[in-house]
Amino acid sequence: MTIARSHLTRALHLAVLLTVVEQLLTSQIMERPLPGETPDWPFALHQQVGLVGLGVLSLFWLWTLMRDQRETPLQRLFPWFSREALGQVFGEVRAIARSLARGEAPPLHLDALASAVHGLGLLLATFLAMSGAAWFALFTGTSYGRMALKAHALAGKVMWVYLIAHALAAVAHEALGDRVFSRMFWVRRRRRSGAWPAE
């Protein structure tokens, strides 16, 4: 199945990506201020962009619920409650394992698995944004705040793993001829045989 991606989907995906990268980078250099201290600029930037990111993610969720069914529907992002959808995901995982066992390149068309992985990333990014916002707006200086910060920090470490693995998978797809960057962003592909390939 060919999945269409509207300009709004691409723009929101790029906004989420940039927000997540900024949040991960500033988290490495910022220092959380003590009560009464003025936060340093990386911490202040982390807070401000985090709140913007929560808004972007809210728009992404809303758009996912409203957008055309030619794009990835919500049930494909979260196949865990459908036996049929879950079977498609595990079927693609088995196809990858069989290809690797034979020493062959894995199949490129893995729509069910790719959608499920994107769904996990969306959940993880949303949890990061919500736990950070909860600490900032509701629980600063409380025991709930310490719990929120611990969960936020742990989710940040998981996001590093997810982001690196996701980027490596995208690069591998590109190397194998699957033009994922041109489908997800505004990257033009080279003309082949006098015609542009259809998406």
C-alpha positions in Angstrom: 0.0 0.0 0.0 1.3 3.4 -1.0 1.1 5.9 1.9 0.5 9.5 1.0 2.0 12.2 3.1 0.6 15.7 3.0 2.6 18.8 3.4 1.1 19.3 6.9 2.2 15.8 8.0 5.7 16.5 6.7 5.8 19.9 8.4 4.6 18.5 11.8 7.0 15.5 11.5 9.9 17.9 10.9 8.8 20.2 13.8 8.7 17.2 16.2 12.1 16.0 15.0 13.7 19.4 15.5 12.1 19.8 18.9 13.2 16.4 20.1 16.8 17.0 18.9 16.9 20.4 20.6 15.6 18.9 23.8 18.1 16.1 23.8 21.0 18.4 23.1 20.1 21.1 25.7 19.6 18.4 28.3 23.3 17.5 28.0 24.5 21.0 28.9 21.9 22.5 31.1 21.9 22.6 34.9 18.6 22.6 36.9 18.6 25.7 39.1 18.1 25.5 42.8 15.1 27.2 44.3 15.5 31.0 43.9 18.3 30.7 41.4 18.0 32.2 37.9 18.1 29.3 35.3 21.0 29.3 32.9 20.1 29.8 29.2 20.2 26.1 28.2 17.7 25.3 30.9 15.5 28.2 30.0 15.6 27.2 26.3 14.9 23.6 27.2 11.8 24.7 29.1 10.5 27.1 26.4 11.1 24.8 23.5 9.6 21.9 25.5 6.4 23.8 26.0 6.3 24.6 22.3 7.0 20.9 21.6 4.0 19.9 23.7 1.9 22.2 21.5 3.3 20.7 18.3 2.7 17.2 19.5 -0.9 18.1 20.4 -1.4 19.3 16.8 0.2 16.1 15.5 -2.2 14.0 17.5 -5.2 16.1 16.4 -4.1 15.9 12.7 -3.5 12.2 13.0 -7.1 11.8 14.1 -8.5 14.1 11.3 -6.3 13.4 8.3 -7.2 11.6 5.1 -7.2 7.8 5.3 -4.6 7.7 2.5 -2.1 8.7 5.2 -1.2 6.4 8.1 -4.3 5.9 10.2 -4.2 5.8 14.0 -4.8 2.1 14.2 -1.7 1.4 12.1 0.4 3.5 14.5 -0.9 1.5 17.5 -1.6 -2.0 16.3 -1.2 -3.6 19.7 -4.9 -4.1 20.3 -5.7 -5.7 16.9 -4.8 -9.3 16.3 -4.7 -8.8 12.5 -2.6 -5.6 12.7 -0.2 -7.2 15.2 0.1 -10.2 12.9 1.2 -7.9 10.1 3.9 -6.4 12.3 5.3 -9.7 13.4 5.0 -11.1 9.8 7.3 -8.3 8.7 9.7 -8.9 11.6 9.8 -12.6 10.5 10.5 -11.6 6.9 13.5 -9.5 8.1 14.8 -12.3 10.2 14.5 -14.8 7.3 16.3 -12.4 4.9 19.1 -11.8 7.3 19.5 -15.5 8.0 19.9 -16.1 4.3 22.5 -13.3 4.1 20.1 -11.2 1.9 19.1 -7.6 2.2 15.9 -7.2 4.2 12.7 -6.3 2.4 12.1 -2.6 2.0 8.3 -2.4 2.2 7.6 -2.7 5.9 4.6 -0.5 6.3 3.1 -2.2 9.3 6.4 -2.3 11.2 7.4 1.2 10.3 4.0 2.6 11.3 4.2 0.8 14.7 7.7 2.1 15.3 6.5 5.6 14.5 3.6 5.2 16.9 6.1 4.2 19.7 8.2 7.3 19.0 5.1 9.5 19.1 4.1 8.1 22.5 7.6 8.5 23.8 7.9 12.1 22.6 4.5 12.9 24.1 5.5 11.3 27.5 8.6 13.4 27.5 6.8 16.6 26.8 4.0 15.9 29.3 6.3 14.8 32.1 8.4 17.9 31.7 5.4 20.2 31.5 3.9 18.5 34.6 7.0 19.2 36.6 7.2 22.8 35.3 3.5 23.7 35.8 2.3 21.6 38.6 4.8 19.7 40.7 8.0 21.8 41.1 9.4 21.3 44.6 7.2 18.4 45.5 7.7 14.6 45.8 5.5 14.3 42.6 7.9 16.6 40.9 10.9 14.4 41.8 9.0 11.4 40.4 8.1 13.3 37.2 11.8 14.4 36.7 13.1 10.8 37.2 10.6 9.5 34.6 11.4 12.4 32.3 15.2 11.7 32.5 14.7 7.9 31.9 12.4 8.6 28.9 15.1 11.0 27.6 17.7 8.2 27.6 15.2 5.9 25.8 14.6 8.6 23.3 18.3 8.8 22.5 18.3 5.1 21.7 15.1 5.5 19.6 16.4 8.5 17.7 19.7 6.9 16.8 18.2 3.6 15.8 15.5 5.4 13.7 18.1 7.5 11.9 20.3 4.5 11.2 17.3 2.6 9.8 16.4 5.5 7.5 20.0 5.7 6.2 19.9 1.9 5.6 16.7 2.2 3.6 18.2 5.0 1.5 21.3 2.9 0.9 19.1 0.0 -0.2 17.2 2.2 -2.7 14.1 3.0 -0.6 13.8 6.8 -0.8 12.4 7.5 2.6 13.8 11.0 2.9 12.0 12.2 -0.2 8.7 10.7 1.1 9.0 12.2 4.5 10.7 15.6 3.7 10.9 17.9 0.7 13.9 16.2 -0.8 13.8 15.9 -4.6 14.8 12.6 -6.1 16.9 12.2 -9.2 15.1 11.8 -12.4 15.3 8.2 -13.7 14.4 7.1 -17.2 12.9 10.5 -18.0 10.2 10.3 -15.3 9.7 10.9 -11.6 8.8 7.8 -9.6 5.4 8.0 -8.1 5.0 8.1 -4.3 
